[in-house]
Amino acid sequence: MYLKKINLKNKVALVTGAGKGIGRACSIALAEAGATVIALSRTSSDLNKLEKDIKKVKGKIIKVSCDVMNYEELKQKLDKIKIIDVLVNNAGTNIPEPFEKIKQKSMNYLVDLNLKAAFNVAQLVVKKMLKNKKRPGSIINMSSQLGHVGMGGRNVYNMTKFGIEGLTKGMGVELAKKNIRVNTVAPTFVETPMVKNFFKNKKFKKLALGNIPMGKAATESDVATTVCFLASPASSMITGTSIIIDGGWTAQ
């Protein structure tokens, strides 16, 4: 038998930023694949909606209301969890601004959320994984095509996502012998509420889709399916790298 299946039965998967968009989609997909999902979001109402969606696919969910930028709260909440096999390090955002007009407030916020908080979550989870050495760990850091190529008006986002790619390579190399794999998923623009808001600007939408040889945005399902693959033993030889879901953008 050569085909490895995406099976996450008896796995525990933590998803940050689970309440909306890609995080929500990943949570549902992981539940569909058999994982118990620990869904972390700062918005309780979003978690309640997610719980209903996961119950529809007969999945298991543990809701954790927490702001990943509050380290003490984050540590306290994660200390209560005994086992984490999979981390989808997804919480993040973007504040597009021209380079010369980037506000210190915007820059600090994006670095604190997209980079520092992602690092903190990963470190806390790795410590937990190392206590359960017999259980293989998989960490999927949410990156972007803009962790591989530049784009005007998104300089700080570029900076944070290139940082995530660097962190992932370092972690992948260091943790390989400790039974923990670390990779990124790097999507192009995905049909999420945030991107739909960006696409209200028709000029920008035309520019973005014009850069994608396939001529369309990615779906949440495209990203969630790849995350499940990286979370599962089906990808057991893949670490320290990035799966780019960009319709050909970065191939040009």
N, C-alpha and C positions, 0 to 999 in steps of 0.2 A: 504494500500500500504506500503510494508516494504522496498523495494529497493530504496535506495537513489542514485540518479544519479550524475555523475560528470558534473555539470553545472556551468560555470563561467560567464554566461551572465551578463552584467552590472558591472563586476568586473574589477578593474585596477590592473595589476600585474607588479611589477618591477623585472627585472632579471639582476643581475650583471654578468659580464663576459659572456655576451649574444652572442658574436660574433663567438665563436667556441665551438666545443665539446658538453658537457652536457648542457651548458648554451644556446647554439643555439637550441638544441633539446627541452629543456624545454620551450623556447620562442615559438616555433612552436606549441608544444602540448597545451600550455595555450591558444594560439590564436584559435586552433581547438576547444577547450572547450568553447570558447565564450568570453574570456577576452580581454580587450585592453592591449597590452603588451608595457611596457616602457622598451626598450632594451638598456642597458647601457654597453658600451665597449669603450676602449681607441682607437680602430682601426676603423676608419670611413668606410673603404672599406669592412670590415666584416659586419658592420651594413647594408650597402647597399645590400650585398648579402642576408642577413637575411630578409630584407624588401621584396625582390622578392619572397623568399620562403613563407613568411607569406601571401603575396598577392595571392599566388597560392591556399591557403586554405581559401581565402576570409576573412582573419583576419585583425585586426587593430593593427598598430604598431606606436609607437612614439620613434624615435631614439635619444639617448643621448650619445654624445661622451665625455668621461670623464675617468680619471684615479682614481680608488677608493682609491689609496694611497695618493692622493692630497686632504687633508681634506677640505681646503677652497674652492677648485673647486667643490668638491663633494657637500658640503653644499649649495653652490651657485646654482648648477644645481637642487638639490632636492627641494630647497626653491621655485622654479618656478612651482612645481607640487602640485596641491591642494589635490588630493586624491590618496592614495595607499591602496588597500585592501589586497594585497598579496605581500610578498617579497620572492624572491628566491635568497638567499644570497650565490651566487655561485662562485664569482671570487676567484681564488686560483691557486696554482701550486705546483710542487715538484721538488727538486734538490737532487737526491739520492747521498749519499756519505757515506763511512765507518765512523763510529763514531769518530775515532781518527784523521780523515782527514777532518772533517767538517770545512769549512772556516767560519770565523766570518761574512764575506760578505753574504754568503749563508744563514746562520742562521738568521741574521737580516732581510734579504729580505723575507724569508718565514714567520717569525713571524709578520713582518709588513703587509704583504699581507693577509696571511691565517687567522690571528687572530685579529690584531689591526684594519685593514681595515674592516673586517667583523663586528667587534664590532661597529665601527663608523657608518657603513651603517645601522645596526640594530637600533642603538640608534636614529639616525636621522629619520628613518621611523616610529619608535614607537611614537615619539613626534607628527608626522603627524597623525598617526592612532588615538591617544588620542584626537585629535581635532575633529575627526569624530566618536564619541563614538557609535553612532547608527549603524555604519557599522562594522560588525565583522571582525577582522583582523587575518590573518594567515601568520606566518613567517616560512619559511623552510630554515634552515641553511644547506649548503652542507657539509657533513662530509665524512666519509669513514669507511670501515671496520677497517682501521688503527686508528680509533678513539675508537676502542673497543679491539683490540689486537695489539701486537707489531710485528715488522718485521725488520730484520737486514738491514742496509743500508738506512733506512728511519726514523731515530730517530727524526729529527726535524719535519718532516711531522707528525709522531706519536704525538709529543708534541703539535703541533698546532691543530690537529684534536681531541685529547682528551680534549684540551681546549675548542673547539667548543661544544663538548658534555656537558661539565660542564656549559658553558654559557647558553646553551639551557635549561638545567634543571632549572637553577636559573631564567631565564626569564619566562619559562613556569609556574613556581609556582607563581612568583610575578605578572605576567600579566593576570593570569587566570580570576580574578574577574573584569578585565578591558576589557573583550570581545576580548582578543587577544590570539590566540593559537601559541605556538612555538614548533617546532619539527625539527629533522634532518632526512635527507635521507643519508644512509651510504652504498655506493656501493662498491663492489669489483672492480677489474680492469675492465674498461669499454672500449669498442671498439671505442676509440677516437683517433685523430691524435697523442696526447701525448703518449698514451699507446701503440699504434702501433709502435711508435719510441722505447719505452722500450722493446717491444717484438722482435725487430730486434736481440737482444741478445737471442739466442735460449736456452741457459742454463737457463736464467732468466724466459723465457716464460714457459719452462717445469716446473720449480719450482713453478711459480705462478699458472698455471692451475692444477698442481698436488695437490695444497692445496685446490682446489675447488671441493667438492664432485660431483657436477654436470658436472665437466670437461670442462667448457667453460667460457669465459668472459661474462659479462653482456652487453646488448646493450644499446645504448642511449635511445631507446624507453622504456626499462624496467625502467630506472630512471625517465624519463619524465612523464610516466604514474603515477608513485607513487607520484611525485611532484604534479601533478594535483589533485590526490585524497586528499592529505593533504591540498591543497589550497582551496578545495571545502567544502561546508556544509556536504558532505557525511562523513567527518571525524570530525564532530562537537564535539565529546567527546574525541578526542585524543590531548593531549598536554604534553609537557615536556619529550618526549620520542624519540626513534629513530626507523625508519624502515630500517632494514639491508637487502640490496639487494646483497647477497654475495654467492649464490649457496651452502650455507652450511659451508663456510670457518670458521666462528666464532662458529659454533656448535660443533666443534671438541675439 
